[in-house]
Amino acid sequence: MDRKKEIVKVSYKGIATNIVLVAFKAFIGLMANSIAVILDAVNNLSDALSSVITIIGTKLAGRAPDKKHPYGYGRIEYLTSSVIAIIVLIAGLTSLKESVMRIINPEKASYTAVSLIVIGAAVAVKFVLGSYFKKKGSELNSQSLTASGTDAHFDAVISVSTFLCAVANMIFDLNLEGIVGVVISLFILKAGIEMIGETMNSIIGVRVDKELADGVKEKLCSHSEVHGAYDLILNSYGPEEIIGSVHVEVDDDITVKQFHSLSRALTQEVYTDFGIILTIGAYASNTSNPKSAEMRKSIEEEIKKYPHILQMHGFYVDEINSEVYFDLIFDFDEENRESIVAKIVDKLKENYPEFSFNPILDRDFSD
C-alpha cells in the first residue's frame, strides 16, 4: 500500500462528507435562526479545510531527499498538523465570541422535526467518520488523520449538544443557543490545544515508543553473538523516516571482520522489520577475565543503594591499562547525579585501588 496515496484518498472522503454536512447544517441553521447549528456547520467547514491541508502537506512531505535536505521532507507532516490545530483554535475563538454575543443579545430560534432528523443524522455521520479517520491514522501513522478523527468525535458530541438544545427549544421553549454555543466553542478550543501539544511534541522530540524500542532490541538480541542492546536513540524525520543508533554488547575477542558481518546483518534485519536506518556500535564484554565478573558484581551491589540509577551497561575491565569503564542511566528526577557517581567511584577505589574508574552519565532515552 502506498501510504501517501492512501492518506490523500482518506482526506478526499473527509472533504466530501464534511461539505455535505456543511450544506445541510447551514441550511437548517439559517432556517431555524440557530447560532448553535450554524457554528456546528462552520466547524465542519474547518474540518474540510483541514483535510485539504492534510493533502497538501502529504504531497509536500513525499518529496525525495535532496542535497539541501538529505533527510527528506517528512517533518512537513508535523507542520501540517500544527496548521490544522491553529485553524481549529481560530474557529473555536470565533465561535466563542459569537456565542457570548448571542447570550447578551438572544434571538428566538425555530426548530422543526426535519431539523432534528438532520442534526441526528449528522451525529451518526461524524461518529462514523471520526472512527474511520482514527483507524486510518493509526494504520498509516498519520498525526493529521488521527487529529481529524479526534476532532470528528468531538464534533459528534457537539452535535448531540445542538440536538438537545433543539429539543429543549421545541418542548420547553427554552433558548439555550448562546450557552450551548459557548460549550461547543470550548470543545473546539480543547481539541485545538491538544492537537498543538501533540504536534509540538513530535517536532521537539519525545521518548521512543516502548513497544518499538523493545521490538528493535529483541531483534538485535536474537543473534547469539549479542549479549545486550543499549543506548538506543531514534530520530524521526517524518512518519516514514527514522534514523538512529545503538550499542550492542559482544565478546571482547570478536574480530573486526566478524563484527562487520554481524552489524551488517543486524542493520538489514532492523530496516526490513521496522524501516529504521540504524548505526551500530559495540560494547566489549570481558570473556577471559574472572576478576571482571567479581568487579561487576561489586559495582552492581553498590548502585542498588541508589534507586534513581535505572541501569548499568557498557561494563568493561581493561587490565592492561588498569581502567574500568561503565555507563550509568539515571532517572530524570535525580538532580544530584554527579555527587552520587563520585560516591560510587570512591567506594570502588577503596575495594580496587589499583584501578581507575571511568563512569559515564547516560540518559534514559528508551529503557
Secondary structure, 3 states (H helix, E strand, C coil): CCHHHHHHHHHHHHHHHHHHHHHHHHHHHHHHCCHHHHHHHHHHHHHHHHHHHHHHHHHHHCCCCCCCCCCCCCCHHHHHHHHHHHHHHHHHHHHHHHHHHHHHCCCCCCCCHHHHHHHHHHHHHHHHHHHHHHHHHHHHCCHHHHHHHHHHHHHHHHHHHHHHHHHHHHHHCCCCHHHHHHHHHHHHHHHHHHHHHHHHHHHHCCCCCHHHHHHHHHHHHCCCCCCEEEEEEEEECCCCCEEEEEEEEEECCCCHHHHHHHHHHHHHHHHHHHCEEEEEEEEEECCCCHHHHHHHHHHHHHHCCCCCEEEEEEEEEECCCCEEEEEEEECCCCCCHHHHHHHHHHHHHHHCCCCEEEEEEECCCCC
